[in-house]
Amino acid sequence: MRYLRLLSIFYRNSLYTEMEYRANFIANFFMSAFWLAFAILGLHVFFYHRDQIGAWGYYEAMLVVGFYSLFNGLIEALLQPNLSRVIEQIRMGTFDFVLIKPVNSQFMASLRHLSIWKLADVAMGLGICVYAMVRLGLVPSMGDLIAGAGFVLCGAVILYSIWLMMVTSAFWFVRIDNISELFTAIYETGRFPVSVYPSWMRGVLTFVVPIAFITTFPAAALLGRAKVPLLWVALLLAAGLFCGCVCFWRYAVKRYSSASS
Amino acid sequence: MLHKYWVLLKVNWSLLLEYRAGMIIWVLANTLPLVMLAVWISIADAGPVGNYGAAEFTAYYLALLLVRQMTSVWVAWELDYDIRLGELSPKLLRPIDPIHNHLALHLADKIFRLFTVVPLILLAAAVVPGVAYPTDPVTVALFLVSTACALAIRFMMQYSVGLLSFWITQSLAINEMLYAGMVMFGGVIAPLELFPPGAARLAAVLPFRYMLSLPVELLLGRLAGPERLAALGIQILWLGVFIAIYRLLWRIGLKHYSAVGA
C-alpha cells in the first residue's frame, strides 16, 4: 500500500517535470507513428508475396505488431530512463543516496522515473491491437481474454526482470551504457510472430531470451491459440526470472562499495 | 588541406581506440538486417519470393550489412550536444571549419570497421554456400563509388539535421524519423524490388534508397546498364541537395547562434 502511494507520488512528480517539455509529446507521437508504419509496411511486403507467414494471417500478425509497440512503450517509458539513471549513479557514486532511503532499493532504483510521453507507443500499440481485432471480426471469449491478460502480465514481469539483470551487471562493468542497445537489437525480433523465424532461432527466442512470451503469445492467446499449459510455463518463467533478478540485485548491492572508496 | 586531414585522422583514430569496447557493442547491435534475413529465408523456404531465393536473400543482406557498416553516421548527436551545451564556441575559434573534424572522426571509424567487421562479413559471404558476387571491375567500381556517395549523403543529411539544434531542441527526434524512413525505404525490411509497385515507385524517388540500398543493388547486378547510371545520377543529385541545405543552415545558423552562458 505504502509502495503504491510512493509510486503515485513518483509519477505525479515525473508528470510535472515532463509537462515542461510538451513539444516532446508531439515528437514522440510522430516517432511512434513512424516506427509503427515501418512495422506495418514490413507486413505489407510479406503479405504481398504470401497469404500467410509462419501460419499467421495479415491481421493476426498485426496483433503481434501491436503488442510489440505496447511493450516497446513500456521499455522506453519505464525501464530505459531508470536504467540510464542507475548506471549514472553507480558511476558517480550517488547511488548511495538510493540505498539510504527507507524503501526497498530495487523498487526505488527501477521504478522511480517515468517518461510519460513515451507512453504514446503503448496507446498506439493498443490501438493497433483493437483495429486488428475489428478487422478480424474477433470477439475473444472470456477465457481467451483472461489468458491474454495473463500473458501480458507475465510478459511485463519477464521484460522487467531481464532489464533489471542488465542494470545489475552495471555494478561490475561500470561503463556499460549501451548494454541496452544489445537487448533492443534482440527485442527487434518481437515485431513478428516467433513462428516466422527458422527453428533454431525460435528455440532461442522462446527459451533463452524469451521474446516470444512478450509479443507472440499474448496475441496467440487472444486468437485462442495458446493452450493452457503454455500459460503455466509463462507464469513459471516470469516467477523464476523475477526471483532471479531480485537475488542478483541483493547480491550486487551487498557487494557495492560506492565510488572512490 | 590534405595534411590537415592526415592530422585530424590520426587524432580521431586514437580517440576511437579509447572507446573500443563501446564500439564493439555498437557494431553488434546493428542486427536488424540479420533479423530480416532470417525472416525472409524462412519465408523463401516455400519457394522463391519474386526472383529471390534463400541464397539471393543471403547475398543481399550480407551486402546490406557491409554497406550499413561502412555508412554509419552519428554526427547529429555530436552537433546537438555541441550546440546545446555551447561546446561549439571553442571549436569555432579554430582556423578550420568544425565539419572537417567530424568528418575525420567518421572516416577513422570507417577505417576501424574496414579491419574489424568487414573481414567478418566477407568471411561469412565466402563460407555460406550459394552466395556469389560479380567481380567484374565495372560493377565493383560502381559499388565503391555508390557506397562512398551513400556515406556522404547520410553524413550531410545528419549534419543538416544536427544544425537544426540552433533553433529547436528536438533535432534528434527528426533524425530518428529519418532513420525510420531509411529502414523502411532504404531496403532494410525487404529488397526494394519486392515492394508492392506503388511503394517501390515511392522508394525510387525518396533519398533513402540512395543512402543504403543502391550500392547493394549495384553490387548484386540487379540493375541494367543505363538504369545504373540513372540511379547514380539521382544519388549524386541528392548529395548535392543535402550539401546545399547544409551550407544554407550553417550560414544562417551561425548568425543565430549565441552560446549558452554568453
Interface residues (C-beta under 8 A of the other chain):
Chain A: Y21 A23 N24 A27 N28 F30 M31 F34 W35 A37 F38 L41 G42 H44 V45 F46 Y48 H49 R50 I53 G54 R175 D177 N178 I179 E181 L182 T184 A185 I186 E188 T189 F192 V196 Y197 P198 M201
Chain B: A21 G22 I25 W26 L28 A29 N30 T31 L32 V35 A38 V39 I41 S42 I43 A46 V49 G50 I168 T169 Q170 A173 E176 M177 A180 G181 V183 M184 I189 A190 L194 F195 P196 A199
